[in-house]
């Protein structure tokens, strides 16, 4: 579990202990984004290398984190938070548009945020996979949040008469799994398509799900 081993006190250099702690944590996370999301990747990064990239000491590292896995866990949550904020902001702006335009806006914003920095993309869809049962549980929990968001939007589309009334949870889980898989493969260079083409295909799949008026 991430967490400080020692609580700092007092002010130094005009900054409070809390401000200094936040700054150190940010520098470690920035270094993790650089090393885990680029070269050499999470599995080939050492605490010493992370500290060097952050310009901080190993003592300071262990005051903020217990293991490198804690850094990866924090980064995974942060990257997902950024993507969720982008998607929700787009949804708020496109709230009055038809369902097809809303879908394009939301998935476009999500994909642009996740792929705008290749390091974020790699942490979300590559480095997090298979690290430990703890991180797998975290990954699945964050995926469930995306499923919940999609189900809420499907319910809104049903109320507007834009989608067939049915339980969308199974379809939403399948769709989000497809999103993750496709973006993972795209990030690895296994999909010969532009990001716009990937987003357009995902939107077509989603609209096909919402337009199915013959639930099984």
ABEGO torsion letter per residue (X at the ends): XBEBABBBBEBBGGBBAAAAAAAAAAAAAAAAAAAAABOAEAAABBAAAAAAAAGBBAAAAAAABABAAAAAAAAAAAAAAAAAAAAAAAAAAAAABBAAAAAAAAAAAAAAAAAABAAAAAAAAAAABGABAAAAAAAAAAAAAAAAAAAAAAAAAAAAGABBBBBAAAAAAAAAAAAAAAAAAAAAGABBBBAAAAAAAAAAAAAAAAABABBX
